Amino acid sequence: MVFLAKIATALILPPGCIILGMFFVGFILLRRGKARWILRGMGVFCYLLAIEPFQDLLLCPLEDWYPPLPVEAELRERAAVADALVILGGGTIQSSPEAGERRDSLSASALKRLVYGFSLQDLFAGDYVLTGGKVFDHGQEAEAAVAARVLIALGVEPKRILTETESRNTWQNARKVAENFGYPTVILVTSAYHMPRSVFCFEKNGITVIPGPTDYYSNRNKPYDLFSFLPSMGSFFGTWTALHEYLGLLQYSLVYFR
């Protein structure tokens, strides 16, 4: 019953139902004309975007670009040479009810980055730098301010927390940290898929980076099965995330190459 329910869910909900519609029209209703080939091609393309193996094909190279931080002994050695631990933002939910009136909460990705940074507090005695402002101002809080509130609630001393609330993208994150704080070496915490672009930005702004990737999206040591080849919004989002990062890397390489 669970098996059939999962298959039905994958085919009834988007993107599965959209892909099925393309295949139905392209292979059954349309027998002639160029439109059938366009629909068939679009159906195959959308199907690939929405399955786990194709997602992993694009996402895993980004996530594996930099290895995770080492075990405790070696990590202590690396932390000793770092001047600060920088945690990049990953989005907020505006006026989230559980946060209180007119307060925002962190997105799932941003919270994972913050919690991972918090988990390093006993190995690292320096400052926490939280960076992130408002991409578009709709009356929300600056993301770094929301993250600081959560970090204090977790038990980090406020005097260890510095915030940068003006940046609107990864390049500005790096530039503002370099301008405002001047740390030569930092431990950089962000999502694993986002780390290549982040390291590029920080190093171009003169900061030596010790990568601390977290928030991995792809499953590890899990064999593919039937459900891996069923279209899902989760895999579609993973593919979109990977393509967004490759586009960002290309853009930044062209614009900020010097």
PyRosetta script that sets phi, psi and omega in degrees:
from pyrosetta import init, pose_from_sequence

init()
pose = pose_from_sequence("MVFLAKIATALILPPGCIILGMFFVGFILLRRGKARWILRGMGVFCYLLAIEPFQDLLLCPLEDWYPPLPVEAELRERAAVADALVILGGGTIQSSPEAGERRDSLSASALKRLVYGFSLQDLFAGDYVLTGGKVFDHGQEAEAAVAARVLIALGVEPKRILTETESRNTWQNARKVAENFGYPTVILVTSAYHMPRSVFCFEKNGITVIPGPTDYYSNRNKPYDLFSFLPSMGSFFGTWTALHEYLGLLQYSLVYFR")
pose.set_psi(1, -44.7)
pose.set_omega(1, 178.5)
pose.set_phi(2, -62.7)
pose.set_psi(2, -40.2)
pose.set_omega(2, 179.6)
pose.set_phi(3, -58.6)
pose.set_psi(3, -49.7)
pose.set_omega(3, -179.0)
pose.set_phi(4, -67.2)
pose.set_psi(4, -37.0)
pose.set_omega(4, -179.8)
pose.set_phi(5, -63.1)
pose.set_psi(5, -40.9)
pose.set_omega(5, -179.6)
pose.set_phi(6, -67.1)
pose.set_psi(6, -39.1)
pose.set_omega(6, 177.1)
pose.set_phi(7, -64.7)
pose.set_psi(7, -45.7)
pose.set_omega(7, -180.0)
pose.set_phi(8, -61.5)
pose.set_psi(8, -42.0)
pose.set_omega(8, 179.3)
pose.set_phi(9, -61.4)
pose.set_psi(9, -42.4)
pose.set_omega(9, -179.0)
pose.set_phi(10, -65.1)
pose.set_psi(10, -30.7)
pose.set_omega(10, -176.4)
pose.set_phi(11, -92.2)
pose.set_psi(11, -24.3)
pose.set_omega(11, -177.9)
pose.set_phi(12, -86.4)
pose.set_psi(12, -38.7)
pose.set_omega(12, -177.8)
pose.set_phi(13, -87.1)
pose.set_psi(13, 154.4)
pose.set_omega(13, 173.3)
pose.set_phi(14, -63.5)
pose.set_psi(14, 147.8)
pose.set_omega(14, 2.8)
pose.set_phi(15, -86.5)
pose.set_psi(15, -1.5)
pose.set_omega(15, -175.6)
pose.set_phi(16, -57.9)
pose.set_psi(16, -44.8)
pose.set_omega(16, -177.8)
pose.set_phi(17, -66.9)
pose.set_psi(17, -33.2)
pose.set_omega(17, 179.0)
pose.set_phi(18, -68.5)
pose.set_psi(18, -42.7)
pose.set_omega(18, 178.9)
pose.set_phi(19, -65.0)
pose.set_psi(19, -43.2)
pose.set_omega(19, 176.7)
pose.set_phi(20, -60.0)
pose.set_psi(20, -40.6)
pose.set_omega(20, 178.6)
pose.set_phi(21, -62.1)
pose.set_psi(21, -41.4)
pose.set_omega(21, 178.1)
pose.set_phi(22, -62.9)
pose.set_psi(22, -44.6)
pose.set_omega(22, 179.3)
pose.set_phi(23, -64.8)
pose.set_psi(23, -40.3)
pose.set_omega(23, -178.6)
pose.set_phi(24, -63.1)
pose.set_psi(24, -46.4)
pose.set_omega(24, -179.4)
pose.set_phi(25, -71.2)
pose.set_psi(25, -43.5)
pose.set_omega(25, -174.9)
pose.set_phi(26, -71.9)
pose.set_psi(26, -31.8)
pose.set_omega(26, -175.6)
pose.set_phi(27, -104.1)
pose.set_psi(27, -20.7)
pose.set_omega(27, -173.9)
pose.set_phi(28, -115.2)
pose.set_psi(28, -52.5)
pose.set_omega(28, -175.0)
pose.set_phi(29, -75.7)
pose.set_psi(29, -41.4)
pose.set_omega(29, -179.1)
pose.set_phi(30, -95.3)
pose.set_psi(30, 115.1)
pose.set_omega(30, -179.6)
pose.set_phi(31, -100.6)
pose.set_psi(31, -21.5)
pose.set_omega(31, -177.0)
pose.set_phi(32, -136.1)
pose.set_psi(32, 164.9)
pose.set_omega(32, 174.2)
pose.set_phi(33, 93.3)
pose.set_psi(33, 162.8)
pose.set_omega(33, -178.2)
pose.set_phi(34, -70.9)
pose.set_psi(34, -24.8)
pose.set_omega(34, -176.2)
pose.set_phi(35, -60.4)
pose.set_psi(35, -34.4)
pose.set_omega(35, -179.2)
pose.set_phi(36, -64.5)
pose.set_psi(36, -39.1)
pose.set_omega(36, -179.6)
pose.set_phi(37, -71.1)
pose.set_psi(37, -34.1)
pose.set_omega(37, 176.6)
pose.set_phi(38, -64.7)
pose.set_psi(38, -46.0)
pose.set_omega(38, -179.8)
pose.set_phi(39, -65.8)
pose.set_psi(39, -40.3)
pose.set_omega(39, 178.3)
pose.set_phi(40, -62.8)
pose.set_psi(40, -46.3)
pose.set_omega(40, 179.2)
pose.set_phi(41, -62.3)
pose.set_psi(41, -42.4)
pose.set_omega(41, 178.2)
pose.set_phi(42, -64.4)
pose.set_psi(42, -38.0)
pose.set_omega(42, 178.7)
pose.set_phi(43, -63.5)
pose.set_psi(43, -45.2)
pose.set_omega(43, 178.9)
pose.set_phi(44, -64.8)
pose.set_psi(44, -42.5)
pose.set_omega(44, -179.6)
pose.set_phi(45, -62.6)
pose.set_psi(45, -46.4)
pose.set_omega(45, 179.4)
pose.set_phi(46, -65.4)
pose.set_psi(46, -35.6)
pose.set_omega(46, 177.3)
pose.set_phi(47, -62.4)
pose.set_psi(47, -45.9)
pose.set_omega(47, 179.2)
pose.set_phi(48, -60.6)
pose.set_psi(48, -42.4)
pose.set_omega(48, -179.7)
pose.set_phi(49, -61.1)
pose.set_psi(49, -23.9)
pose.set_omega(49, -169.4)
pose.set_phi(50, -106.7)
pose.set_psi(50, 11.2)
pose.set_omega(50, 179.4)
pose.set_phi(51, -114.5)
pose.set_psi(51, 152.3)
pose.set_omega(51, -173.0)
pose.set_phi(52, -61.8)
pose.set_psi(52, -45.0)
pose.set_omega(52, -179.0)
pose.set_phi(53, -58.9)
pose.set_psi(53, -39.4)
pose.set_omega(53, 179.9)
pose.set_phi(54, -70.7)
pose.set_psi(54, -39.4)
pose.set_omega(54, 174.5)
pose.set_phi(55, -56.0)
pose.set_psi(55, -48.4)
pose.set_omega(55, -178.3)
pose.set_phi(56, -65.2)
pose.set_psi(56, -34.7)
pose.set_omega(56, 178.5)
pose.set_phi(57, -58.0)
pose.set_psi(57, -36.5)
pose.set_omega(57, -179.9)
pose.set_phi(58, -90.2)
pose.set_psi(58, -36.6)
pose.set_omega(58, -170.5)
pose.set_phi(59, -84.2)
pose.set_psi(59, -38.3)
pose.set_omega(59, -174.9)
pose.set_phi(60, -61.1)
pose.set_psi(60, -40.1)
pose.set_omega(60, 177.2)
pose.set_phi(61, -59.2)
pose.set_psi(61, -34.7)
pose.set_omega(61, 177.0)
pose.set_phi(62, -69.8)
pose.set_psi(62, -44.4)
pose.set_omega(62, -176.9)
pose.set_phi(63, -69.7)
pose.set_psi(63, -28.1)
pose.set_omega(63, -178.5)
pose.set_phi(64, -96.1)
pose.set_psi(64, 3.9)
pose.set_omega(64, -177.9)
pose.set_phi(65, -58.3)
pose.set_psi(65, -43.3)
pose.set_omega(65, 177.2)
pose.set_phi(66, -122.1)
pose.set_psi(66, 134.5)
pose.set_omega(66, -180.0)
pose.set_phi(67, -71.0)
pose.set_psi(67, 159.0)
pose.set_omega(67, 176.2)
pose.set_phi(68, -67.1)
pose.set_psi(68, 163.7)
pose.set_omega(68, 176.3)
pose.set_phi(69, -59.3)
pose.set_psi(69, 147.1)
pose.set_omega(69, -175.2)
pose.set_phi(70, -74.4)
pose.set_psi(70, -178.9)
pose.set_omega(70, 178.5)
pose.set_phi(71, -66.8)
pose.set_psi(71, 171.9)
pose.set_omega(71, -165.7)
pose.set_phi(72, -54.4)
pose.set_psi(72, -47.1)
pose.set_omega(72, -174.7)
pose.set_phi(73, -60.0)
pose.set_psi(73, -50.7)
pose.set_omega(73, -179.5)
pose.set_phi(74, -69.5)
pose.set_psi(74, -33.6)
pose.set_omega(74, 178.9)
pose.set_phi(75, -63.1)
pose.set_psi(75, -38.3)
pose.set_omega(75, 177.8)
pose.set_phi(76, -61.3)
pose.set_psi(76, -37.5)
pose.set_omega(76, 178.7)
pose.set_phi(77, -65.2)
pose.set_psi(77, -42.4)
pose.set_omega(77, -179.5)
pose.set_phi(78, -70.0)
pose.set_psi(78, -41.4)
pose.set_omega(78, -179.8)
pose.set_phi(79, -62.3)
pose.set_psi(79, -29.9)
pose.set_omega(79, -178.1)
pose.set_phi(80, -66.2)
pose.set_psi(80, -25.7)
pose.set_omega(80, -178.5)
pose.set_phi(81, -96.4)
pose.set_psi(81, -4.9)
pose.set_omega(81, -179.7)
pose.set_phi(82, -87.3)
pose.set_psi(82, 139.9)
pose.set_omega(82, -179.4)
pose.set_phi(83, -89.2)
pose.set_psi(83, -21.1)
pose.set_omega(83, -179.3)
pose.set_phi(84, -161.7)
pose.set_psi(84, 163.3)
pose.set_omega(84, 174.1)
pose.set_phi(85, -114.2)
pose.set_psi(85, 113.5)
pose.set_omega(85, -176.6)
pose.set_phi(86, -100.4)
pose.set_psi(86, 127.1)
pose.set_omega(86, 178.1)
pose.set_phi(87, -114.5)
pose.set_psi(87, 119.8)
pose.set_omega(87, 180.0)
pose.set_phi(88, -82.7)
pose.set_psi(88, 147.1)
pose.set_omega(88, 178.0)
pose.set_phi(89, -74.3)
pose.set_psi(89, 161.6)
pose.set_omega(89, 179.4)
pose.set_phi(90, -140.9)
pose.set_psi(90, 21.6)
pose.set_omega(90, 177.0)
pose.set_phi(91, 108.5)
pose.set_psi(91, 155.9)
pose.set_omega(91, 177.7)
pose.set_phi(92, -131.9)
pose.set_psi(92, 162.7)
pose.set_omega(92, 172.2)
pose.set_phi(93, -106.3)
pose.set_psi(93, 115.3)
pose.set_omega(93, -173.2)
pose.set_phi(94, -73.4)
pose.set_psi(94, 134.3)
pose.set_omega(94, 178.0)
pose.set_phi(95, 52.5)
pose.set_psi(95, 46.2)
pose.set_omega(95, 179.6)
pose.set_phi(96, -67.3)
pose.set_psi(96, 124.2)
pose.set_omega(96, -170.7)
pose.set_phi(97, -54.4)
pose.set_psi(97, -38.1)
pose.set_omega(97, -175.4)
pose.set_phi(98, -73.9)
pose.set_psi(98, -14.1)
pose.set_omega(98, -179.0)
pose.set_phi(99, -83.4)
pose.set_psi(99, -14.7)
pose.set_omega(99, -177.5)
pose.set_phi(100, 108.6)
pose.set_psi(100, 165.8)
pose.set_omega(100, -174.9)
pose.set_phi(101, -60.4)
pose.set_psi(101, 128.0)
pose.set_omega(101, 177.7)
pose.set_phi(102, 57.4)
pose.set_psi(102, 29.2)
pose.set_omega(102, 173.6)
pose.set_phi(103, -115.0)
pose.set_psi(103, 147.9)
pose.set_omega(103, 179.9)
pose.set_phi(104, -101.1)
pose.set_psi(104, 162.6)
pose.set_omega(104, 173.6)
pose.set_phi(105, -123.3)
pose.set_psi(105, 163.9)
pose.set_omega(105, -179.7)
pose.set_phi(106, -81.0)
pose.set_psi(106, 145.1)
pose.set_omega(106, 172.1)
pose.set_phi(107, -65.8)
pose.set_psi(107, 166.4)
pose.set_omega(107, -178.9)
pose.set_phi(108, -58.6)
pose.set_psi(108, -42.0)
pose.set_omega(108, -178.7)
pose.set_phi(109, -67.1)
pose.set_psi(109, -43.6)
pose.set_omega(109, 179.1)
pose.set_phi(110, -63.5)
pose.set_psi(110, -38.6)
pose.set_omega(110, -179.5)
pose.set_phi(111, -67.5)
pose.set_psi(111, -38.0)
pose.set_omega(111, 177.0)
pose.set_phi(112, -61.9)
pose.set_psi(112, -42.4)
pose.set_omega(112, 178.6)
pose.set_phi(113, -62.3)
pose.set_psi(113, -44.1)
pose.set_omega(113, -177.1)
pose.set_phi(114, -66.6)
pose.set_psi(114, -44.1)
pose.set_omega(114, -178.9)
pose.set_phi(115, -64.8)
pose.set_psi(115, -38.4)
pose.set_omega(115, 177.6)
pose.set_phi(116, -64.5)
pose.set_psi(116, -43.2)
pose.set_omega(116, 175.9)
pose.set_phi(117, -60.3)
pose.set_psi(117, -40.7)
pose.set_omega(117, 177.7)
pose.set_phi(118, -62.2)
pose.set_psi(118, -36.0)
pose.set_omega(118, -178.2)
pose.set_phi(119, -65.9)
pose.set_psi(119, -15.0)
pose.set_omega(119, -179.1)
pose.set_phi(120, -93.7)
pose.set_psi(120, 2.4)
pose.set_omega(120, -171.1)
pose.set_phi(121, -62.1)
pose.set_psi(121, -32.5)
pose.set_omega(121, -179.6)
pose.set_phi(122, -77.2)
pose.set_psi(122, -15.5)
pose.set_omega(122, 179.9)
pose.set_phi(123, -99.1)
pose.set_psi(123, -11.1)
pose.set_omega(123, -175.1)
pose.set_phi(124, -134.2)
pose.set_psi(124, 124.6)
pose.set_omega(124, -173.8)
pose.set_phi(125, -103.4)
pose.set_psi(125, 2.4)
pose.set_omega(125, -176.0)
pose.set_phi(126, -86.6)
pose.set_psi(126, -159.7)
pose.set_omega(126, -177.7)
pose.set_phi(127, -82.3)
pose.set_psi(127, 149.7)
pose.set_omega(127, 166.2)
pose.set_phi(128, -95.0)
pose.set_psi(128, 129.5)
pose.set_omega(128, 174.7)
pose.set_phi(129, -114.5)
pose.set_psi(129, 118.2)
pose.set_omega(129, 179.1)
pose.set_phi(130, -106.1)
pose.set_psi(130, 125.0)
pose.set_omega(130, -173.9)
pose.set_phi(131, -125.2)
pose.set_psi(131, 134.9)
pose.set_omega(131, 179.0)
pose.set_phi(132, 149.7)
pose.set_psi(132, 126.6)
pose.set_omega(132, 179.5)
pose.set_phi(133, -109.8)
pose.set_psi(133, -126.2)
pose.set_omega(133, 179.5)
pose.set_phi(134, -122.5)
pose.set_psi(134, 117.8)
pose.set_omega(134, 179.0)
pose.set_phi(135, -62.4)
pose.set_psi(135, -49.5)
pose.set_omega(135, 171.7)
pose.set_phi(136, -131.9)
pose.set_psi(136, 132.8)
pose.set_omega(136, -173.8)
pose.set_phi(137, -84.1)
pose.set_psi(137, 106.1)
pose.set_omega(137, 175.4)
pose.set_phi(138, -115.7)
pose.set_psi(138, 27.0)
pose.set_omega(138, -179.4)
pose.set_phi(139, 85.4)
pose.set_psi(139, 10.8)
pose.set_omega(139, -179.9)
pose.set_phi(140, -83.7)
pose.set_psi(140, 171.4)
pose.set_omega(140, 174.9)
pose.set_phi(141, -80.1)
pose.set_psi(141, 153.7)
pose.set_omega(141, 171.1)
pose.set_phi(142, -64.7)
pose.set_psi(142, 139.2)
pose.set_omega(142, -174.0)
pose.set_phi(143, -61.1)
pose.set_psi(143, -39.4)
pose.set_omega(143, -179.8)
pose.set_phi(144, -62.3)
pose.set_psi(144, -33.3)
pose.set_omega(144, 179.0)
pose.set_phi(145, -68.4)
pose.set_psi(145, -39.3)
pose.set_omega(145, 177.0)
pose.set_phi(146, -64.7)
pose.set_psi(146, -44.7)
pose.set_omega(146, -179.8)
pose.set_phi(147, -63.0)
pose.set_psi(147, -39.1)
pose.set_omega(147, 179.2)
pose.set_phi(148, -62.4)
pose.set_psi(148, -41.9)
pose.set_omega(148, 178.9)
pose.set_phi(149, -61.2)
pose.set_psi(149, -41.5)
pose.set_omega(149, 179.3)
pose.set_phi(150, -67.7)
pose.set_psi(150, -42.1)
pose.set_omega(150, -178.7)
pose.set_phi(151, -63.4)
pose.set_psi(151, -39.1)
pose.set_omega(151, 176.6)
pose.set_phi(152, -65.9)
pose.set_psi(152, -40.1)
pose.set_omega(152, 178.0)
pose.set_phi(153, -63.0)
pose.set_psi(153, -29.7)
pose.set_omega(153, 178.3)
pose.set_phi(154, -76.5)
pose.set_psi(154, -16.8)
pose.set_omega(154, 175.1)
pose.set_phi(155, 119.6)
pose.set_psi(155, 5.5)
pose.set_omega(155, 178.0)
pose.set_phi(156, -78.4)
pose.set_psi(156, 136.7)
pose.set_omega(156, -179.7)
pose.set_phi(157, -65.1)
pose.set_psi(157, 132.2)
pose.set_omega(157, -178.3)
pose.set_phi(158, -55.2)
pose.set_psi(158, -33.0)
pose.set_omega(158, -177.8)
pose.set_phi(159, -66.6)
pose.set_psi(159, -16.7)
pose.set_omega(159, 178.4)
pose.set_phi(160, -88.0)
pose.set_psi(160, -5.5)
pose.set_omega(160, -172.3)
pose.set_phi(161, -106.9)
pose.set_psi(161, 123.0)
pose.set_omega(161, 174.1)
pose.set_phi(162, -116.3)
pose.set_psi(162, 142.0)
pose.set_omega(162, -177.9)
pose.set_phi(163, -122.8)
pose.set_psi(163, 147.0)
pose.set_omega(163, 174.0)
pose.set_phi(164, -125.4)
pose.set_psi(164, 115.2)
pose.set_omega(164, -168.1)
pose.set_phi(165, -117.4)
pose.set_psi(165, 19.2)
pose.set_omega(165, -176.5)
pose.set_phi(166, -109.3)
pose.set_psi(166, -22.0)
pose.set_omega(166, -173.4)
pose.set_phi(167, -71.8)
pose.set_psi(167, 151.5)
pose.set_omega(167, -177.0)
pose.set_phi(168, -124.6)
pose.set_psi(168, -6.1)
pose.set_omega(168, 175.4)
pose.set_phi(169, -153.2)
pose.set_psi(169, -179.7)
pose.set_omega(169, -174.0)
pose.set_phi(170, -64.6)
pose.set_psi(170, -40.2)
pose.set_omega(170, 178.8)
pose.set_phi(171, -61.4)
pose.set_psi(171, -44.3)
pose.set_omega(171, 178.6)
pose.set_phi(172, -66.9)
pose.set_psi(172, -34.5)
pose.set_omega(172, 173.4)
pose.set_phi(173, -52.3)
pose.set_psi(173, -51.7)
pose.set_omega(173, -177.1)
pose.set_phi(174, -66.4)
pose.set_psi(174, -44.6)
pose.set_omega(174, -177.4)
pose.set_phi(175, -63.8)
pose.set_psi(175, -43.3)
pose.set_omega(175, -178.8)
pose.set_phi(176, -68.2)
pose.set_psi(176, -37.9)
pose.set_omega(176, 176.7)
pose.set_phi(177, -63.2)
pose.set_psi(177, -42.8)
pose.set_omega(177, 179.5)
pose.set_phi(178, -64.7)
pose.set_psi(178, -42.6)
pose.set_omega(178, -176.9)
pose.set_phi(179, -72.9)
pose.set_psi(179, -41.6)
pose.set_omega(179, -172.1)
pose.set_phi(180, -82.6)
pose.set_psi(180, -30.7)
pose.set_omega(180, -171.3)
pose.set_phi(181, -121.1)
pose.set_psi(181, -29.8)
pose.set_omega(181, 174.5)
pose.set_phi(182, 67.7)
pose.set_psi(182, 27.6)
pose.set_omega(182, 178.1)
pose.set_phi(183, -73.2)
pose.set_psi(183, 129.6)
pose.set_omega(183, 179.2)
pose.set_phi(184, -76.1)
pose.set_psi(184, -32.3)
pose.set_omega(184, -177.2)
pose.set_phi(185, -136.3)
pose.set_psi(185, 132.3)
pose.set_omega(185, -179.6)
pose.set_phi(186, -136.8)
pose.set_psi(186, 151.5)
pose.set_omega(186, 163.6)
pose.set_phi(187, -84.8)
pose.set_psi(187, 124.6)
pose.set_omega(187, -175.7)
pose.set_phi(188, -108.9)
pose.set_psi(188, 120.5)
pose.set_omega(188, -179.6)
pose.set_phi(189, -109.9)
pose.set_psi(189, 122.3)
pose.set_omega(189, 173.2)
pose.set_phi(190, -158.4)
pose.set_psi(190, 177.4)
pose.set_omega(190, 178.5)
pose.set_phi(191, -63.1)
pose.set_psi(191, 144.1)
pose.set_omega(191, -175.3)
pose.set_phi(192, -56.8)
pose.set_psi(192, -41.3)
pose.set_omega(192, -178.9)
pose.set_phi(193, -67.9)
pose.set_psi(193, -22.0)
pose.set_omega(193, -177.8)
pose.set_phi(194, -92.4)
pose.set_psi(194, -9.7)
pose.set_omega(194, -173.9)
pose.set_phi(195, -64.4)
pose.set_psi(195, -41.7)
pose.set_omega(195, -179.4)
pose.set_phi(196, -57.8)
pose.set_psi(196, -44.5)
pose.set_omega(196, 179.7)
pose.set_phi(197, -68.5)
pose.set_psi(197, -35.8)
pose.set_omega(197, -178.9)
pose.set_phi(198, -67.9)
pose.set_psi(198, -45.2)
pose.set_omega(198, 178.7)
pose.set_phi(199, -61.6)
pose.set_psi(199, -42.7)
pose.set_omega(199, 177.3)
pose.set_phi(200, -54.7)
pose.set_psi(200, -47.7)
pose.set_omega(200, -176.4)
pose.set_phi(201, -65.3)
pose.set_psi(201, -45.0)
pose.set_omega(201, -177.0)
pose.set_phi(202, -69.0)
pose.set_psi(202, -41.7)
pose.set_omega(202, -180.0)
pose.set_phi(203, -67.8)
pose.set_psi(203, -35.4)
pose.set_omega(203, 176.5)
pose.set_phi(204, -65.9)
pose.set_psi(204, -23.2)
pose.set_omega(204, 177.5)
pose.set_phi(205, -96.9)
pose.set_psi(205, 16.8)
pose.set_omega(205, 171.1)
pose.set_phi(206, 82.8)
pose.set_psi(206, 17.9)
pose.set_omega(206, -179.0)
pose.set_phi(207, -109.6)
pose.set_psi(207, 127.0)
pose.set_omega(207, 174.7)
pose.set_phi(208, -77.6)
pose.set_psi(208, 132.5)
pose.set_omega(208, -171.8)
pose.set_phi(209, -113.4)
pose.set_psi(209, 133.7)
pose.set_omega(209, 165.2)
pose.set_phi(210, -105.6)
pose.set_psi(210, 104.8)
pose.set_omega(210, -173.8)
pose.set_phi(211, -68.6)
pose.set_psi(211, 135.9)
pose.set_omega(211, 174.5)
pose.set_phi(212, -125.9)
pose.set_psi(212, 72.2)
pose.set_omega(212, -176.2)
pose.set_phi(213, -69.1)
pose.set_psi(213, 146.0)
pose.set_omega(213, 176.5)
pose.set_phi(214, -150.4)
pose.set_psi(214, -170.9)
pose.set_omega(214, 176.2)
pose.set_phi(215, 55.0)
pose.set_psi(215, 50.3)
pose.set_omega(215, 176.5)
pose.set_phi(216, -69.4)
pose.set_psi(216, 140.2)
pose.set_omega(216, -177.1)
pose.set_phi(217, -101.7)
pose.set_psi(217, -36.8)
pose.set_omega(217, -177.7)
pose.set_phi(218, -78.9)
pose.set_psi(218, 140.5)
pose.set_omega(218, 174.9)
pose.set_phi(219, -70.0)
pose.set_psi(219, 145.4)
pose.set_omega(219, 178.6)
pose.set_phi(220, -117.2)
pose.set_psi(220, 143.6)
pose.set_omega(220, 177.8)
pose.set_phi(221, 57.5)
pose.set_psi(221, 33.1)
pose.set_omega(221, 177.2)
pose.set_phi(222, -121.9)
pose.set_psi(222, 115.9)
pose.set_omega(222, -179.6)
pose.set_phi(223, -69.0)
pose.set_psi(223, 148.1)
pose.set_omega(223, 176.4)
pose.set_phi(224, -70.2)
pose.set_psi(224, 146.8)
pose.set_omega(224, 175.1)
pose.set_phi(225, -134.9)
pose.set_psi(225, -168.7)
pose.set_omega(225, -178.3)
pose.set_phi(226, -56.4)
pose.set_psi(226, -41.6)
pose.set_omega(226, -175.7)
pose.set_phi(227, -68.2)
pose.set_psi(227, -22.3)
pose.set_omega(227, 177.6)
pose.set_phi(228, -66.3)
pose.set_psi(228, -23.2)
pose.set_omega(228, -177.5)
pose.set_phi(229, -103.4)
pose.set_psi(229, 6.9)
pose.set_omega(229, 172.0)
pose.set_phi(230, -90.1)
pose.set_psi(230, 137.4)
pose.set_omega(230, -179.1)
pose.set_phi(231, -65.8)
pose.set_psi(231, 139.9)
pose.set_omega(231, 179.2)
pose.set_phi(232, -144.8)
pose.set_psi(232, 152.6)
pose.set_omega(232, 177.7)
pose.set_phi(233, -67.7)
pose.set_psi(233, -30.3)
pose.set_omega(233, 177.5)
pose.set_phi(234, -61.6)
pose.set_psi(234, -47.4)
pose.set_omega(234, 178.4)
pose.set_phi(235, -68.3)
pose.set_psi(235, -36.0)
pose.set_omega(235, 177.2)
pose.set_phi(236, -61.5)
pose.set_psi(236, -41.7)
pose.set_omega(236, 178.2)
pose.set_phi(237, -66.9)
pose.set_psi(237, -39.9)
pose.set_omega(237, 177.7)
pose.set_phi(238, -61.3)
pose.set_psi(238, -42.0)
pose.set_omega(238, 177.4)
pose.set_phi(239, -65.1)
pose.set_psi(239, -43.6)
pose.set_omega(239, 177.7)
pose.set_phi(240, -59.7)
pose.set_psi(240, -42.5)
pose.set_omega(240, 179.7)
pose.set_phi(241, -60.7)
pose.set_psi(241, -45.0)
pose.set_omega(241, 179.5)
pose.set_phi(242, -63.1)
pose.set_psi(242, -46.1)
pose.set_omega(242, -179.9)
pose.set_phi(243, -63.7)
pose.set_psi(243, -36.8)
pose.set_omega(243, 177.2)
pose.set_phi(244, -62.1)
pose.set_psi(244, -40.9)
pose.set_omega(244, 179.9)
pose.set_phi(245, -69.8)
pose.set_psi(245, -41.3)
pose.set_omega(245, 177.6)
pose.set_phi(246, -62.8)
pose.set_psi(246, -40.9)
pose.set_omega(246, 177.9)
pose.set_phi(247, -64.4)
pose.set_psi(247, -41.1)
pose.set_omega(247, 178.2)
pose.set_phi(248, -63.5)
pose.set_psi(248, -41.7)
pose.set_omega(248, 177.4)
pose.set_phi(249, -61.3)
pose.set_psi(249, -43.1)
pose.set_omega(249, 178.7)
pose.set_phi(250, -64.4)
pose.set_psi(250, -46.1)
pose.set_omega(250, -179.5)
pose.set_phi(251, -60.7)
pose.set_psi(251, -48.9)
pose.set_omega(251, -177.7)
pose.set_phi(252, -66.4)
pose.set_psi(252, -35.4)
pose.set_omega(252, 178.7)
pose.set_phi(253, -64.6)
pose.set_psi(253, -35.2)
pose.set_omega(253, -179.0)
pose.set_phi(254, -79.7)
pose.set_psi(254, -41.3)
pose.set_omega(254, -174.3)
pose.set_phi(255, -78.9)
pose.set_psi(255, -40.4)
pose.set_omega(255, -172.9)
pose.set_phi(256, -107.7)
pose.set_psi(256, 15.3)
pose.set_omega(256, 178.7)
pose.set_phi(257, -71.8)
pose.set_psi(257, 120.2)
pose.set_omega(257, 176.4)
pose.set_phi(258, -168.0)
pose.dump_pdb("model.pdb")
